[in-house]
Amino acid sequence: MGLTITISIGPGFMALFQTSIVRGVKAGVVLAFGILISDLVLISVSYFGLSNLILKGNHTILGIIAGSVLIISGSISVLAKPTTHFNNPSDLPDLTSRLPILLLKGFLLNIANPFVLMFWIGVMGFAATSYGMHSSGFFIFFLGLLSTAFSSDLMKCYLSGFLKKVLSSRTITIVNKVLGIIFIVIGIVIIYKMIG
């Protein structure tokens, strides 16, 4: 199940790829931590039985938030100046001021997506049925699942950082803008489905 999360190509996957290849591996890792924190929140919500309440009351709001985050992120990528090809770690921009923003971006992209919450509800039901809600097997199952998903996200960041070293500045800029357009389109589709 952890691998199922990691191979699904959604907003989180593309955000990790884009952030790592444009801003560096460290930035991608911070984004991955934001995604992990949001997963922990959603698992907690599902565990304490609040998932049905959230789905019934705020499903549309969550969808609009998810779509808006994607549209804003995509617009920033499309309108950004051409990316400089950094060859040395010392050439990378100072990320200290951007760390909270990257952490929040990863958190919001993941937690505002209603489909992620539905996934965790399904996983919670499977784990509860298979192991029981309070058994050690239940908690080991989620520990293994989250460890696999997070480790895979870190691997994506590393591989994207490696690609950055072999790609030209122009190629990175094109990839960044194409991913930005995809973000915008997905965001518009999500909002349309939520209010349509």
Secondary structure, 3 states (H helix, E strand, C coil): CHHHHHHCCCHHHHHHHHHHHHHCHHHHHHHHHHHHHHHHHHHHHHHCCCHHHHHHHHHHHHHHHHHHHHHHHHHHHHHCCCCCCCCCHHHCCCCHHHHHHHHHHHHHHHHCCHHHHHHHHHHHHHHHHHHCCCCHHHHHHHHHHHHHHHHHHHHHHHHHHHHHHHCCHHHHHHHHHHHHHHHHHHHHHHHHHHHC
